[in-house]
Amino acid sequence: MNFALEPEERVLLHSARLDLDLEDRKGLDQLLAGNLDWTRLLNKADWHETAALLVHHLEVMGQTDAVPTPVLERLNTIKLEQRVRFFFFLQPELLRILEGMRSAGVEIIPLKGAYLMNTVYPDVSLRPVGDLDLLAREGDLPRAMQALAGLGYRSRTGGGPWVEIAASHHHHCPRVLSPDGAVELELHRHVVRRRTPLHFPIERFWERGTSGEIGGQPVRVLAARDLVTHLSLAFFLDRRRRARGYGSLRQLVDLSESIRHFEHGIDWNGMAREYEGGTLQGSLYVALRAARELLDAPVPAEFLPSFRPRDFETVIFGYFLRFKVLNEGFWFFHDLVEPRDNHWWNITKAAIHRLVPSASYLRDKYQRQNNSAAGRLFQKHLREASHMALGACRDPRSVIQELQADTWMNRLQL
C-alpha cells in the first residue's frame, strides 16, 4: 500500500476476521495501549459494518476495559441487534420462503447473508444482514413471485402489479416486504445487471451448484468457486456506489472467510481458465488482491501473479484501497464515470445528474430517511455537496486520485 493507515483503521483491519492469529492479537494489544479516537473508531466500524467483530475480539482478548463506556454500550447494542434480527425475523422468513418455493416447484439458491450466516459465520451476531437475496432461474420468476404473494409478501410502495418482472436489464425483481414489513427480499435472476460489461451466462452457476441444507431444509447452493466469484463481483461493483449499507470491509470479510472456510474446495485453476482474458478478470483480481492485502485472505500465492490482468496498475490500486475501500462516508462524484465509456461527455452528463439528482437517487442515497420529503433530501444533498466541494478545494489531489481510480475500474471492465 502506498499510503499510511490511521490507528483506527489498523484496529479495524486486525479485527476484521473471525479468528485472530498471534500477529493480529499483538497488533491489537499495541494499538489499544496507545491513543485511539474511540468515537472515530466507532463511526468507522459502523460504516464498514464490522462493529460486532470488533467488540467480539475485544471481549475474547479481555480488553473491553480499554473502551469508553458509551462506545462499548453502542458496540454491544449493534451486536445484540444483529443477533435478534437474524434469529427472530430473517431466519424464520428464509425457512418459510424455502418451504413455499419448494411447494411451488421453484428451485432457489440463497445468496450473500442468507447463505453465509448458515455456513461460514459460526455466530450470527457477527455479521449484519439487511435483507434476503435469493437467486431463481429466469423462467421460474413469475411462479416464484406468485409464491411470494401467496406467503403474504407485498410491494414496498404498496401499489402497482408488483408480481410483474422487473425491466429486462435489471438483475432482480422489484423488492418486496414480508407481511409484517420487517424483512425485505430481492429475488434475483442474475448477480449483475444485464447492461454492465461484467454480465456473464448465469447458467454456469446453476450447472455447478451443489446440494446443501439450511435449517434442515434441502437447498441448492453455489459451488465454492462461484461463491468466490459472486462475492468478488459484489465487492467490486459496490465500490462505485458508496452508499450506506455497502460496508466494504464487511464484504471483504465475507470473501476472505468464505475462501478460508472452503479453502480446499475452491477450483482456482478452473476460475483461471474460465475468466482469464475476459471482462470479469479485472474485477475478480482486484477483489481477491484487496482481500489478501488487507485481511490476509488465503488466496493461493501462485494464483494472483498468474491471474493479474494487463491493465492492473499498482499505484492506482493503492488509490482504490484508500478512497474506495477504507474511506468512510459518501463521495459526491461516486459513479461519475459510465462503466461502458470513459468519454468526457459521459463524465459531464453524470456530473450534471449528481448535481441535480432524481428523487429515486436521493432516496437510495439516504436510505434511513426514505420517508422524508424529496425537497428536504435535496437540501441535505446540496449541503453535503457544498461541504465536499470545499474539501476538494483544500485537497484537489485526492479528487484527482479518486477520479483516476474510477476510470481505472472502468478500464478493467472494458
Number of C-alpha atoms within 10 A of each C-alpha: 13 12 9 9 13 9 17 20 17 18 22 23 21 22 26 29 25 19 12 16 10 9 10 18 17 13 14 24 15 11 16 18 10 10 9 16 10 16 13 12 20 20 15 21 26 18 22 25 25 30 28 27 24 25 25 20 21 21 12 10 13 10 15 16 10 13 16 11 11 11 16 18 13 16 22 17 14 21 23 15 13 19 20 13 18 24 13 10 15 23 19 12 20 22 15 13 18 22 16 17 21 16 11 15 13 18 17 22 24 22 21 19 22 21 22 19 21 15 14 18 18 11 11 21 22 25 25 23 21 16 18 21 22 23 22 20 18 15 10 15 22 14 15 25 22 17 21 23 18 11 16 13 22 24 17 15 10 10 8 8 9 20 20 13 17 16 10 12 11 18 20 24 21 20 20 24 21 20 12 10 11 12 20 19 22 18 26 25 24 21 21 21 16 15 13 16 15 20 15 16 7 14 12 11 19 19 10 13 17 14 11 15 13 19 12 8 11 13 18 17 23 22 21 22 21 19 23 24 21 19 22 25 20 22 26 22 17 18 21 18 17 23 19 17 17 17 24 24 25 23 24 27 23 27 27 29 24 23 23 15 16 15 17 10 11 20 13 17 10 11 18 15 11 12 15 18 14 15 17 21 21 26 23 26 23 24 24 25 19 23 24 19 12 19 21 15 21 16 18 11 9 8 15 16 11 10 18 18 19 10 12 16 12 11 12 19 21 18 22 24 20 21 20 23 21 20 17 20 13 15 19 19 22 19 20 22 25 18 21 14 14 17 11 11 12 16 18 13 13 19 18 12 14 19 14 14 14 12 14 11 13 21 18 13 19 17 13 11 13 14 10 11 11 15 11 12 19 18 11 14 20 15 12 15 18 13 12 16 15 12 13 14 11 10 11 12 11 16 17 13 17 20 20 16 23 26 20 20 25 19 17 20 19 17
